[in-house]
Amino acid sequence: MEPRKKGKIPHPDTKNNGILQKLISMGSLPGMPVTLLRRPPSSLFEVDQTRYTVDREIANHIYVSY
């Protein structure tokens, strides 16, 4: 995903419960709009008017459709 591009989260893309709980706590729920603001090494994205910075391991589990 390119910076400033918007999409929606169709589903969580992990079976790791720790990562799944982190994504849920950040509001990364199915159907939520998401905007990537900065790419790795630390990804900055916005969900529901809140910005989050995540490392590559977490970012790799955020699937976005356009």
PyMOL Python script that loads the backbone (N, CA, C, O; Angstrom):
from pymol import cmd

cmd.read_pdbstr("""\
ATOM      1  N   MET A   1       0.844  -1.174   0.000  1.00  0.00           N
ATOM      2  CA  MET A   1       0.000   0.000   0.000  1.00  0.00           C
ATOM      3  C   MET A   1       0.891   1.240   0.000  1.00  0.00           C
ATOM      4  O   MET A   1       1.874   1.305   0.738  1.00  0.00           O
ATOM      5  N   GLU A   2       0.554   2.196  -0.808  1.00  0.00           N
ATOM      6  CA  GLU A   2       1.318   3.431  -0.898  1.00  0.00           C
ATOM      7  C   GLU A   2       0.811   4.457   0.129  1.00  0.00           C
ATOM      8  O   GLU A   2      -0.377   4.469   0.451  1.00  0.00           O
ATOM      9  N   PRO A   3       1.701   5.314   0.642  1.00  0.00           N
ATOM     10  CA  PRO A   3       1.270   6.345   1.577  1.00  0.00           C
ATOM     11  C   PRO A   3       0.155   7.220   1.008  1.00  0.00           C
ATOM     12  O   PRO A   3       0.114   7.512  -0.187  1.00  0.00           O
ATOM     13  N   ARG A   4      -0.738   7.623   1.893  1.00  0.00           N
ATOM     14  CA  ARG A   4      -1.921   8.450   1.610  1.00  0.00           C
ATOM     15  C   ARG A   4      -3.011   7.686   0.859  1.00  0.00           C
ATOM     16  O   ARG A   4      -4.040   8.263   0.505  1.00  0.00           O
ATOM     17  N   LYS A   5      -2.794   6.406   0.618  1.00  0.00           N
ATOM     18  CA  LYS A   5      -3.793   5.581  -0.044  1.00  0.00           C
ATOM     19  C   LYS A   5      -4.795   5.104   1.006  1.00  0.00           C
ATOM     20  O   LYS A   5      -4.418   4.795   2.136  1.00  0.00           O
ATOM     21  N   LYS A   6      -6.062   5.046   0.628  1.00  0.00           N
ATOM     22  CA  LYS A   6      -7.113   4.622   1.544  1.00  0.00           C
ATOM     23  C   LYS A   6      -7.675   3.284   1.103  1.00  0.00           C
ATOM     24  O   LYS A   6      -7.722   2.976  -0.088  1.00  0.00           O
ATOM     25  N   GLY A   7      -8.094   2.504   2.063  1.00  0.00           N
ATOM     26  CA  GLY A   7      -8.704   1.216   1.786  1.00  0.00           C
ATOM     27  C   GLY A   7      -9.556   0.797   2.969  1.00  0.00           C
ATOM     28  O   GLY A   7      -9.784   1.576   3.894  1.00  0.00           O
ATOM     29  N   LYS A   8     -10.022  -0.441   2.927  1.00  0.00           N
ATOM     30  CA  LYS A   8     -10.820  -0.999   4.026  1.00  0.00           C
ATOM     31  C   LYS A   8     -10.210  -2.316   4.457  1.00  0.00           C
ATOM     32  O   LYS A   8      -9.592  -3.025   3.663  1.00  0.00           O
ATOM     33  N   ILE A   9     -10.391  -2.625   5.708  1.00  0.00           N
ATOM     34  CA  ILE A   9      -9.898  -3.877   6.259  1.00  0.00           C
ATOM     35  C   ILE A   9     -11.007  -4.919   6.090  1.00  0.00           C
ATOM     36  O   ILE A   9     -12.034  -4.827   6.763  1.00  0.00           O
ATOM     37  N   PRO A  10     -10.824  -5.915   5.198  1.00  0.00           N
ATOM     38  CA  PRO A  10     -11.873  -6.902   4.996  1.00  0.00           C
ATOM     39  C   PRO A  10     -11.917  -7.969   6.091  1.00  0.00           C
ATOM     40  O   PRO A  10     -12.992  -8.456   6.441  1.00  0.00           O
ATOM     41  N   HIS A  11     -10.752  -8.332   6.632  1.00  0.00           N
ATOM     42  CA  HIS A  11     -10.675  -9.366   7.669  1.00  0.00           C
ATOM     43  C   HIS A  11      -9.285  -9.353   8.282  1.00  0.00           C
ATOM     44  O   HIS A  11      -8.337  -8.889   7.648  1.00  0.00           O
ATOM     45  N   PRO A  12      -9.146  -9.856   9.515  1.00  0.00           N
ATOM     46  CA  PRO A  12      -7.806  -9.961  10.091  1.00  0.00           C
ATOM     47  C   PRO A  12      -7.038 -11.053   9.351  1.00  0.00           C
ATOM     48  O   PRO A  12      -7.620 -12.057   8.939  1.00  0.00           O
ATOM     49  N   ASP A  13      -5.749 -10.857   9.185  1.00  0.00           N
ATOM     50  CA  ASP A  13      -4.941 -11.804   8.427  1.00  0.00           C
ATOM     51  C   ASP A  13      -3.901 -12.465   9.325  1.00  0.00           C
ATOM     52  O   ASP A  13      -2.709 -12.462   9.019  1.00  0.00           O
ATOM     53  N   THR A  14      -4.371 -13.038  10.446  1.00  0.00           N
ATOM     54  CA  THR A  14      -3.460 -13.728  11.357  1.00  0.00           C
ATOM     55  C   THR A  14      -4.218 -14.750  12.195  1.00  0.00           C
ATOM     56  O   THR A  14      -5.410 -14.599  12.464  1.00  0.00           O
ATOM     57  N   LYS A  15      -3.514 -15.771  12.592  1.00  0.00           N
ATOM     58  CA  LYS A  15      -4.057 -16.755  13.522  1.00  0.00           C
ATOM     59  C   LYS A  15      -3.359 -16.619  14.885  1.00  0.00           C
ATOM     60  O   LYS A  15      -3.674 -17.349  15.825  1.00  0.00           O
ATOM     61  N   ASN A  16      -2.406 -15.676  14.979  1.00  0.00           N
ATOM     62  CA  ASN A  16      -1.685 -15.407  16.212  1.00  0.00           C
ATOM     63  C   ASN A  16      -2.580 -14.572  17.123  1.00  0.00           C
ATOM     64  O   ASN A  16      -2.889 -13.423  16.804  1.00  0.00           O
ATOM     65  N   ASN A  17      -2.996 -15.136  18.247  1.00  0.00           N
ATOM     66  CA  ASN A  17      -3.936 -14.440  19.138  1.00  0.00           C
ATOM     67  C   ASN A  17      -3.389 -13.132  19.687  1.00  0.00           C
ATOM     68  O   ASN A  17      -4.148 -12.178  19.856  1.00  0.00           O
ATOM     69  N   GLY A  18      -2.089 -13.060  19.969  1.00  0.00           N
ATOM     70  CA  GLY A  18      -1.497 -11.824  20.481  1.00  0.00           C
ATOM     71  C   GLY A  18      -1.584 -10.702  19.461  1.00  0.00           C
ATOM     72  O   GLY A  18      -1.965  -9.580  19.795  1.00  0.00           O
ATOM     73  N   ILE A  19      -1.231 -11.003  18.214  1.00  0.00           N
ATOM     74  CA  ILE A  19      -1.301  -9.998  17.152  1.00  0.00           C
ATOM     75  C   ILE A  19      -2.749  -9.640  16.871  1.00  0.00           C
ATOM     76  O   ILE A  19      -3.067  -8.469  16.661  1.00  0.00           O
ATOM     77  N   LEU A  20      -3.630 -10.627  16.864  1.00  0.00           N
ATOM     78  CA  LEU A  20      -5.052 -10.378  16.618  1.00  0.00           C
ATOM     79  C   LEU A  20      -5.627  -9.443  17.680  1.00  0.00           C
ATOM     80  O   LEU A  20      -6.365  -8.516  17.346  1.00  0.00           O
ATOM     81  N   GLN A  21      -5.305  -9.668  18.939  1.00  0.00           N
ATOM     82  CA  GLN A  21      -5.795  -8.799  20.014  1.00  0.00           C
ATOM     83  C   GLN A  21      -5.269  -7.373  19.858  1.00  0.00           C
ATOM     84  O   GLN A  21      -5.995  -6.411  20.107  1.00  0.00           O
ATOM     85  N   LYS A  22      -4.004  -7.236  19.445  1.00  0.00           N
ATOM     86  CA  LYS A  22      -3.431  -5.903  19.235  1.00  0.00           C
ATOM     87  C   LYS A  22      -4.165  -5.183  18.109  1.00  0.00           C
ATOM     88  O   LYS A  22      -4.494  -4.004  18.237  1.00  0.00           O
ATOM     89  N   LEU A  23      -4.423  -5.892  17.000  1.00  0.00           N
ATOM     90  CA  LEU A  23      -5.136  -5.286  15.880  1.00  0.00           C
ATOM     91  C   LEU A  23      -6.546  -4.861  16.290  1.00  0.00           C
ATOM     92  O   LEU A  23      -7.002  -3.778  15.927  1.00  0.00           O
ATOM     93  N   ILE A  24      -7.224  -5.707  17.037  1.00  0.00           N
ATOM     94  CA  ILE A  24      -8.582  -5.391  17.503  1.00  0.00           C
ATOM     95  C   ILE A  24      -8.554  -4.175  18.429  1.00  0.00           C
ATOM     96  O   ILE A  24      -9.418  -3.303  18.331  1.00  0.00           O
ATOM     97  N   SER A  25      -7.570  -4.111  19.325  1.00  0.00           N
ATOM     98  CA  SER A  25      -7.493  -2.982  20.258  1.00  0.00           C
ATOM     99  C   SER A  25      -7.214  -1.661  19.534  1.00  0.00           C
ATOM    100  O   SER A  25      -7.526  -0.589  20.054  1.00  0.00           O
ATOM    101  N   MET A  26      -6.630  -1.738  18.341  1.00  0.00           N
ATOM    102  CA  MET A  26      -6.367  -0.534  17.549  1.00  0.00           C
ATOM    103  C   MET A  26      -7.539  -0.191  16.641  1.00  0.00           C
ATOM    104  O   MET A  26      -7.473   0.783  15.891  1.00  0.00           O
ATOM    105  N   GLY A  27      -8.606  -0.971  16.696  1.00  0.00           N
ATOM    106  CA  GLY A  27      -9.765  -0.679  15.869  1.00  0.00           C
ATOM    107  C   GLY A  27      -9.669  -1.229  14.466  1.00  0.00           C
ATOM    108  O   GLY A  27     -10.453  -0.852  13.595  1.00  0.00           O
ATOM    109  N   SER A  28      -8.721  -2.112  14.236  1.00  0.00           N
ATOM    110  CA  SER A  28      -8.538  -2.711  12.909  1.00  0.00           C
ATOM    111  C   SER A  28      -9.548  -3.837  12.708  1.00  0.00           C
ATOM    112  O   SER A  28      -9.189  -5.013  12.648  1.00  0.00           O
ATOM    113  N   LEU A  29     -10.795  -3.457  12.607  1.00  0.00           N
ATOM    114  CA  LEU A  29     -11.889  -4.414  12.485  1.00  0.00           C
ATOM    115  C   LEU A  29     -12.389  -4.475  11.045  1.00  0.00           C
ATOM    116  O   LEU A  29     -12.234  -3.512  10.295  1.00  0.00           O
ATOM    117  N   PRO A  30     -12.986  -5.596  10.654  1.00  0.00           N
ATOM    118  CA  PRO A  30     -13.514  -5.714   9.293  1.00  0.00           C
ATOM    119  C   PRO A  30     -14.451  -4.563   8.947  1.00  0.00           C
ATOM    120  O   PRO A  30     -15.335  -4.200   9.723  1.00  0.00           O
ATOM    121  N   GLY A  31     -14.231  -3.996   7.755  1.00  0.00           N
ATOM    122  CA  GLY A  31     -15.067  -2.910   7.264  1.00  0.00           C
ATOM    123  C   GLY A  31     -14.574  -1.520   7.616  1.00  0.00           C
ATOM    124  O   GLY A  31     -15.075  -0.530   7.083  1.00  0.00           O
ATOM    125  N   MET A  32     -13.588  -1.435   8.517  1.00  0.00           N
ATOM    126  CA  MET A  32     -13.086  -0.121   8.923  1.00  0.00           C
ATOM    127  C   MET A  32     -12.207   0.480   7.836  1.00  0.00           C
ATOM    128  O   MET A  32     -11.373  -0.218   7.258  1.00  0.00           O
ATOM    129  N   PRO A  33     -12.384   1.771   7.549  1.00  0.00           N
ATOM    130  CA  PRO A  33     -11.489   2.432   6.603  1.00  0.00           C
ATOM    131  C   PRO A  33     -10.115   2.651   7.247  1.00  0.00           C
ATOM    132  O   PRO A  33     -10.016   2.923   8.443  1.00  0.00           O
ATOM    133  N   VAL A  34      -9.084   2.531   6.453  1.00  0.00           N
ATOM    134  CA  VAL A  34      -7.717   2.712   6.935  1.00  0.00           C
ATOM    135  C   VAL A  34      -6.937   3.522   5.903  1.00  0.00           C
ATOM    136  O   VAL A  34      -7.131   3.364   4.697  1.00  0.00           O
ATOM    137  N   THR A  35      -6.050   4.393   6.396  1.00  0.00           N
ATOM    138  CA  THR A  35      -5.184   5.190   5.534  1.00  0.00           C
ATOM    139  C   THR A  35      -3.750   4.983   5.980  1.00  0.00           C
ATOM    140  O   THR A  35      -3.429   5.172   7.153  1.00  0.00           O
ATOM    141  N   LEU A  36      -2.894   4.599   5.060  1.00  0.00           N
ATOM    142  CA  LEU A  36      -1.467   4.483   5.372  1.00  0.00           C
ATOM    143  C   LEU A  36      -0.845   5.865   5.259  1.00  0.00           C
ATOM    144  O   LEU A  36      -0.986   6.531   4.233  1.00  0.00           O
ATOM    145  N   LEU A  37      -0.159   6.299   6.307  1.00  0.00           N
ATOM    146  CA  LEU A  37       0.465   7.619   6.315  1.00  0.00           C
ATOM    147  C   LEU A  37       1.975   7.548   6.111  1.00  0.00           C
ATOM    148  O   LEU A  37       2.569   8.463   5.541  1.00  0.00           O
ATOM    149  N   ARG A  38       2.603   6.459   6.575  1.00  0.00           N
ATOM    150  CA  ARG A  38       4.045   6.288   6.422  1.00  0.00           C
ATOM    151  C   ARG A  38       4.351   4.797   6.330  1.00  0.00           C
ATOM    152  O   ARG A  38       3.728   3.982   7.010  1.00  0.00           O
ATOM    153  N   ARG A  39       5.307   4.454   5.489  1.00  0.00           N
ATOM    154  CA  ARG A  39       5.703   3.060   5.280  1.00  0.00           C
ATOM    155  C   ARG A  39       6.798   2.648   6.253  1.00  0.00           C
ATOM    156  O   ARG A  39       7.342   3.476   6.985  1.00  0.00           O
ATOM    157  N   PRO A  40       7.115   1.342   6.252  1.00  0.00           N
ATOM    158  CA  PRO A  40       8.156   0.818   7.160  1.00  0.00           C
ATOM    159  C   PRO A  40       9.466   1.571   7.027  1.00  0.00           C
ATOM    160  O   PRO A  40       9.713   2.195   5.995  1.00  0.00           O
ATOM    161  N   PRO A  41      10.322   1.526   8.063  1.00  0.00           N
ATOM    162  CA  PRO A  41      10.403   0.492   9.081  1.00  0.00           C
ATOM    163  C   PRO A  41       9.305   0.574  10.134  1.00  0.00           C
ATOM    164  O   PRO A  41       8.937  -0.465  10.682  1.00  0.00           O
ATOM    165  N   SER A  42       8.776   1.716  10.440  1.00  0.00           N
ATOM    166  CA  SER A  42       7.614   1.830  11.333  1.00  0.00           C
ATOM    167  C   SER A  42       6.466   2.380  10.513  1.00  0.00           C
ATOM    168  O   SER A  42       6.528   3.505  10.018  1.00  0.00           O
ATOM    169  N   SER A  43       5.424   1.590  10.372  1.00  0.00           N
ATOM    170  CA  SER A  43       4.268   2.029   9.589  1.00  0.00           C
ATOM    171  C   SER A  43       3.350   2.875  10.452  1.00  0.00           C
ATOM    172  O   SER A  43       3.063   2.530  11.598  1.00  0.00           O
ATOM    173  N   LEU A  44       2.896   3.974   9.898  1.00  0.00           N
ATOM    174  CA  LEU A  44       1.945   4.850  10.572  1.00  0.00           C
ATOM    175  C   LEU A  44       0.659   4.798   9.770  1.00  0.00           C
ATOM    176  O   LEU A  44       0.652   5.103   8.577  1.00  0.00           O
ATOM    177  N   PHE A  45      -0.428   4.413  10.422  1.00  0.00           N
ATOM    178  CA  PHE A  45      -1.698   4.367   9.729  1.00  0.00           C
ATOM    179  C   PHE A  45      -2.792   4.948  10.598  1.00  0.00           C
ATOM    180  O   PHE A  45      -2.649   5.070  11.814  1.00  0.00           O
ATOM    181  N   GLU A  46      -3.885   5.303   9.952  1.00  0.00           N
ATOM    182  CA  GLU A  46      -5.005   5.934  10.644  1.00  0.00           C
ATOM    183  C   GLU A  46      -6.248   5.082  10.480  1.00  0.00           C
ATOM    184  O   GLU A  46      -6.613   4.694   9.370  1.00  0.00           O
ATOM    185  N   VAL A  47      -6.892   4.797  11.601  1.00  0.00           N
ATOM    186  CA  VAL A  47      -8.157   4.073  11.630  1.00  0.00           C
ATOM    187  C   VAL A  47      -9.113   4.876  12.495  1.00  0.00           C
ATOM    188  O   VAL A  47      -8.811   5.156  13.655  1.00  0.00           O
ATOM    189  N   ASP A  48     -10.256   5.249  11.949  1.00  0.00           N
ATOM    190  CA  ASP A  48     -11.278   5.969  12.713  1.00  0.00           C
ATOM    191  C   ASP A  48     -10.717   7.216  13.408  1.00  0.00           C
ATOM    192  O   ASP A  48     -10.965   7.429  14.595  1.00  0.00           O
ATOM    193  N   GLN A  49      -9.972   8.027  12.682  1.00  0.00           N
ATOM    194  CA  GLN A  49      -9.398   9.292  13.141  1.00  0.00           C
ATOM    195  C   GLN A  49      -8.367   9.143  14.259  1.00  0.00           C
ATOM    196  O   GLN A  49      -8.069  10.107  14.964  1.00  0.00           O
ATOM    197  N   THR A  50      -7.822   7.932  14.421  1.00  0.00           N
ATOM    198  CA  THR A  50      -6.767   7.696  15.394  1.00  0.00           C
ATOM    199  C   THR A  50      -5.560   7.133  14.654  1.00  0.00           C
ATOM    200  O   THR A  50      -5.699   6.249  13.808  1.00  0.00           O
ATOM    201  N   ARG A  51      -4.380   7.646  14.978  1.00  0.00           N
ATOM    202  CA  ARG A  51      -3.158   7.193  14.306  1.00  0.00           C
ATOM    203  C   ARG A  51      -2.411   6.188  15.169  1.00  0.00           C
ATOM    204  O   ARG A  51      -2.338   6.322  16.390  1.00  0.00           O
ATOM    205  N   TYR A  52      -1.855   5.171  14.499  1.00  0.00           N
ATOM    206  CA  TYR A  52      -1.108   4.113  15.162  1.00  0.00           C
ATOM    207  C   TYR A  52       0.200   3.878  14.434  1.00  0.00           C
ATOM    208  O   TYR A  52       0.252   3.912  13.205  1.00  0.00           O
ATOM    209  N   THR A  53       1.252   3.639  15.192  1.00  0.00           N
ATOM    210  CA  THR A  53       2.537   3.246  14.630  1.00  0.00           C
ATOM    211  C   THR A  53       2.771   1.797  15.018  1.00  0.00           C
ATOM    212  O   THR A  53       2.671   1.429  16.189  1.00  0.00           O
ATOM    213  N   VAL A  54       3.082   0.979  14.021  1.00  0.00           N
ATOM    214  CA  VAL A  54       3.329  -0.442  14.276  1.00  0.00           C
ATOM    215  C   VAL A  54       4.608  -0.869  13.573  1.00  0.00           C
ATOM    216  O   VAL A  54       5.018  -0.274  12.576  1.00  0.00           O
ATOM    217  N   ASP A  55       5.231  -1.916  14.115  1.00  0.00           N
ATOM    218  CA  ASP A  55       6.424  -2.444  13.477  1.00  0.00           C
ATOM    219  C   ASP A  55       6.024  -3.334  12.296  1.00  0.00           C
ATOM    220  O   ASP A  55       4.843  -3.594  12.068  1.00  0.00           O
ATOM    221  N   ARG A  56       7.014  -3.783  11.569  1.00  0.00           N
ATOM    222  CA  ARG A  56       6.777  -4.568  10.357  1.00  0.00           C
ATOM    223  C   ARG A  56       5.993  -5.853  10.648  1.00  0.00           C
ATOM    224  O   ARG A  56       5.139  -6.255   9.859  1.00  0.00           O
ATOM    225  N   GLU A  57       6.291  -6.495  11.790  1.00  0.00           N
ATOM    226  CA  GLU A  57       5.607  -7.756  12.122  1.00  0.00           C
ATOM    227  C   GLU A  57       4.094  -7.560  12.223  1.00  0.00           C
ATOM    228  O   GLU A  57       3.331  -8.374  11.703  1.00  0.00           O
ATOM    229  N   ILE A  58       3.660  -6.503  12.877  1.00  0.00           N
ATOM    230  CA  ILE A  58       2.227  -6.220  13.007  1.00  0.00           C
ATOM    231  C   ILE A  58       1.668  -5.735  11.668  1.00  0.00           C
ATOM    232  O   ILE A  58       0.590  -6.168  11.259  1.00  0.00           O
ATOM    233  N   ALA A  59       2.378  -4.850  10.989  1.00  0.00           N
ATOM    234  CA  ALA A  59       1.903  -4.309   9.711  1.00  0.00           C
ATOM    235  C   ALA A  59       1.660  -5.405   8.679  1.00  0.00           C
ATOM    236  O   ALA A  59       0.752  -5.295   7.856  1.00  0.00           O
ATOM    237  N   ASN A  60       2.463  -6.453   8.720  1.00  0.00           N
ATOM    238  CA  ASN A  60       2.302  -7.556   7.763  1.00  0.00           C
ATOM    239  C   ASN A  60       0.990  -8.313   7.945  1.00  0.00           C
ATOM    240  O   ASN A  60       0.600  -9.092   7.075  1.00  0.00           O
ATOM    241  N   HIS A  61       0.313  -8.093   9.053  1.00  0.00           N
ATOM    242  CA  HIS A  61      -0.955  -8.783   9.318  1.00  0.00           C
ATOM    243  C   HIS A  61      -2.173  -7.898   9.086  1.00  0.00           C
ATOM    244  O   HIS A  61      -3.299  -8.308   9.370  1.00  0.00           O
ATOM    245  N   ILE A  62      -1.960  -6.694   8.573  1.00  0.00           N
ATOM    246  CA  ILE A  62      -3.078  -5.800   8.264  1.00  0.00           C
ATOM    247  C   ILE A  62      -3.335  -5.894   6.767  1.00  0.00           C
ATOM    248  O   ILE A  62      -2.585  -5.345   5.960  1.00  0.00           O
ATOM    249  N   TYR A  63      -4.388  -6.585   6.413  1.00  0.00           N
ATOM    250  CA  TYR A  63      -4.765  -6.754   5.001  1.00  0.00           C
ATOM    251  C   TYR A  63      -5.757  -5.657   4.651  1.00  0.00           C
ATOM    252  O   TYR A  63      -6.718  -5.417   5.382  1.00  0.00           O
ATOM    253  N   VAL A  64      -5.516  -4.993   3.528  1.00  0.00           N
ATOM    254  CA  VAL A  64      -6.366  -3.877   3.105  1.00  0.00           C
ATOM    255  C   VAL A  64      -6.839  -4.114   1.671  1.00  0.00           C
ATOM    256  O   VAL A  64      -6.052  -4.505   0.810  1.00  0.00           O
ATOM    257  N   SER A  65      -8.133  -3.875   1.419  1.00  0.00           N
ATOM    258  CA  SER A  65      -8.654  -3.939   0.064  1.00  0.00           C
ATOM    259  C   SER A  65      -9.035  -2.523  -0.365  1.00  0.00           C
ATOM    260  O   SER A  65      -9.291  -1.654   0.468  1.00  0.00           O
ATOM    261  N   TYR A  66      -9.066  -2.311  -1.680  1.00  0.00           N
ATOM    262  CA  TYR A  66      -9.350  -0.964  -2.218  1.00  0.00           C
ATOM    263  C   TYR A  66     -10.717  -0.909  -2.824  1.00  0.00           C
ATOM    264  O   TYR A  66     -11.128   0.138  -3.324  1.00  0.00           O
TER     265      TYR A  66
END
""", "prot")
cmd.dss("prot")
cmd.show_as("cartoon", "prot")
cmd.util.cbc("prot")
cmd.orient("prot")
